[in-house]
């Protein structure tokens, strides 16, 4: 009877580790998928930052060529009442 108990304990231990391994593999797959999504998001953000950088440089180039009009509270032209 001891051999049967020992064999059953071995099978239960094996099943326990198999379930743990399965759970770890599933967690790994979920983490890898999350990483793929985050890397794709990072690439999108990087592209958007590049666009923003180009736009800001173009703005500075255009702004540097034309005289800037300073903000003024003075009326420009006739005021209709």
Secondary structure, 3 states (H helix, E strand, C coil): CHHHHHHHHHHHHHHHHHHHHHHHHHHHHHHHHHHHHHHHHHHHHHHHHHHHHHHHHHHHHHHHHCCCCCCCCCCCCCCCC
